[in-house]
Amino acid sequence: MVDPTIISRRTLFFVPLALAACKDRTNILELVGATMGTTYSIVAVDRSGTLSQTKVQGAVNEVLASVNASMSNWDTSSEVSRFNASRSTDAFAVSPAFAEVMAAAGEVSELSDGRFDVTTGPLIDLWGFGAKAKAGIPADAAILAALETTGQARHISGGAGSLTKATPEAEVYLSSIGKGYGVDAIGEALAGLGIEDFMIEIGGDLLTAGVNPDGNPWQIGIETPTALSGVQQVVGVTGMGLATSGDYRNYFELDGQRYSHILDAATGKPITHSTASATVVTENAMLADAWATAMLILGSETGLKLADALEMPVLFIDRDGDEFATKSSAAFAALAA
């Protein structure tokens, strides 16, 4: 069988797998579909040979329905949308999943000096990258007004099974961490079915467990940050989450200026440094998802110092004229060696 290489990106490509010649009773299941405004891809190695595609797909569908019902900013009836719509400063009851994601977001926000921030929804909408898409350059006064309602530590507090707004207009936007949580939740579902070897991806956020169908670590290809597909580097990953955040797919141009959807919570504006993508490998997909965004916002110069301090595997790809240059943390260099 061919060693599978997965390209980590917001639109994922698989190098075709030769799945027909697996030995013993091993059953290779491939599942693909749409969710959370993007796509998902799953390769699960059922070594017992007893699980049907229908059963595994059903488990995946159940997880995705639950996560979307909690964390989709595009579903007006979702838990996060109802929280955002509320203008009360009383405690708002939330599910354990929502509380877990908010707690993790708060930790990443604190460690990144507030640059990662799930309360930047008003800014995201203002710049035309959210559910209320309306591209354009906001006035400085509008940006400053939106910044007054952002900052998770200032505006959102959590208790036992609830969240509380300090500012009635505060909102939560989970696109930079919710997909990763969904990946982890699917991983738990697959493990519950007895599957020990799998690769799960939603919109470029991945979780791997065990080994690939050839018995090797899952080979993940990190994409060159251009509109054209290509692999910058391949890394073997098992039992960890991986996510890549890039500024090169979701953006708009106006008067010759390029505006990325990656917003710096400190300025309320798109990032302007030369880092085009950041890839993070960590204990699960939820944290990899959040940290990839945080590291891209920070950029390689500041991000590398933090990554090394946290002993976190991070690969930055910077623009260098028409070329690209990679910079990696010590932990990533060791992982890729």
Secondary structure, 3 states (H helix, E strand, C coil): CCCCEEEECCCCEECCCCCCCCCCCCEEEEEEEEECCEEEEEEEEECCCCCCHHHHHHHHHHHHHHHHHHHCCCCCCCHHHHHHHCCCCCCEECCHHHHHHHHHHHHHHHHCCCCCCCCCHHHHHHCCCCCCCCCCCCCHHHHHHHHCCCCHHHHEEEECCEEEECCCCCCCCCCCCHHHHHHHHHHHHHHHCCCCEEEEEECCEEEEECCCCCCCCEEEEEECCCCCCCEEEEEEECCCEEEEEECCCCEEEECCEEEECCEECCCCEECCCCEEEEEEEECCHHHHHHHHHHHHHHHHHHHHHHHHHHCCCEEEEEEECCEEEEEECHHHHHHHC
